[in-house]
């Protein structure tokens, strides 16, 4: 899991945003309780983001060229041999 990626921390902040709001703005939840909820949300969001990356991995373009050196979808021309038939 990628726990310190900005996207993972952003999703964790969105998950824990009601607790953070009530701790920082409203004041009816203690800050330690809100931070504990955020710390619980970090591995949960990391797991969610890794599942999302796994589901969308097949849609990424292949950055390596094919081993024959040609393009990915191009067909190779048949090779003509120099053997005389007669």
Order of alpha helices (4+ residues) and beta strands (2+ residues): alpha-alpha-alpha
